Amino acid sequence: MSLKDLVDKKIKKSYEFMGQKIEITKLSVNQVFDIQEQVKEVQSREGGSERESLSLIRSVITMSVDEFGELSEDDFFSLPLDELTKLSDRIMQYSGMAGGDTGKSN
């Protein structure tokens, strides 16, 4: 086995989301960079709107959890905000992004 074999390898673990087990995948370096760029864009617009912050959370989750890619925006936004935020934070921490900050300021 060579290091080349590790390219595009997915590292997954189980996570309980709203009482159901799902698999989260560690984000790649490129995906982390994409998220960081999205955060910068939202912050450059004076913090961005709530909807833009939610779109960041959606991006993080859909990059990591295959099943979420199947949900429409309306379906996604019908889920509890607290649960989505916790899931997004957990994905970012699991992927090495300390603190799990999606650009929302407290």
N, C-alpha and C positions, 0 to 999 in steps of 0.2 A: 504494500500500500504506500502510495506517495502522498505528499501534501496536496497535490493537484486533485486527489480524490475527495478532499475535504471541501473544495469549492462547491457552493450551493447546497451543502449538507444542511439539513434542518434539524435544529435541536428543540425538542418539545418537552413540555411537562403538563401534568394535569392541574386544573384550577377549578374551583367550585364557583360558578356564577349563577346566582339566583336559584340555588338548590340543585343545579345541574352541573355535571362534570363536563368541562370542555378542555381542549388542548390549546395551550398558547405556544407560539413559536418564537424563539429568540429572533429579534430583528437583526438584519445584516448591517454592516457599517454604512452601506449606501442608503438603506432605509432610515437609519438614524440621522444621516446627513439631510435626507429629504424632509424629515420631521423638523429638524433644526431650522431649515430654510423656511418652512411654513410658519414656524413660531416667529421668526424674525419678521416675516411679512405682516403677520397679524399685529405684532408689537409696534411696527413702524407706523401703523395707522392708529396710534394713540391707544394701544391696548386691544383694539378690535372689538367687534360686537360679541354678544353672548353666542350668537349663531356661529360665528367664526371659531370661537373657542370650542364649541361642540363639534364643529367640523374637524378640528385638530384631533379631538378625542376619537372621533369616528375613523380618521385616517390611521391612527395608531392601532386601533382594535382590528380594523379590516386587514391591515398588513400582517397581523399576527394570528388571527383566528379565522380560518377558512369559512366557517359557517356564517360569519357576519357579513361576508361579501355577498351573500344571497339575499340579505335584507334590503328593502327599499329605504330611502332616507326617512320616509314617514314611519315605517316600522321601527327603524333604529331609534328615532326620536320619541317613540311611544314607550321606550323602556325607562326605568327609573334612573335619573341623573346620577344619584349617589353610587349606584351599582356600576354604571358605565365609567365613572371617574375612578372608582377603586380598581376596576379591571385595567383601564388604561395605565394607571400608576404602576400596577403590578407588572404589566408587560414591559414598561420602560425600565423599571428596576431590574427585572429579570434579564433585560438586554444590556444592562450596564450603564444606563442613563441615571445616575444618582439623583435621588430626590423625586423622580417622576414628574417633572414640571412640564405641563403642556402649554405654558404661556399665560395661564390664568394667574393673576395676582390676587393675593388675599387682602 
